[in-house]
Amino acid sequence: MNVAMIEQVEAFPDTTVTLSNGKKIVVQESIEDVRQLTTAFYRRIGLIGLSAKEGDD
């Protein structure tokens, strides 16, 4: 999944990711897991500084 296309993440109770093109994808991960994975990706490619404190994302 292209994390740059993630528009919204909700739990219905299943975690549903809405993409910018309107498609919805149900994933196994929790909302918190999706947030952590997305943040880790952006840090890896340099869009979020490595020195950012947890919770500042």
C-alpha positions, 0 to 999 in steps of 0.5 A: 500500500502506498502510505502517501495515499492514506487519507484516513484510518478508522476502526469499525471495529475492523481497521479500515484505511481510506485512500485518497482515491476513495478506495477502502481497505480493511487491514489486520493491524490496529490503528496504532500499528498503522500509525507507527508503520506509517511514521517509520516509513516517513522517517526512513525516507527522510520526511520526518526527522529522526530527532522528532520526539514520540508524540510529536508526529 
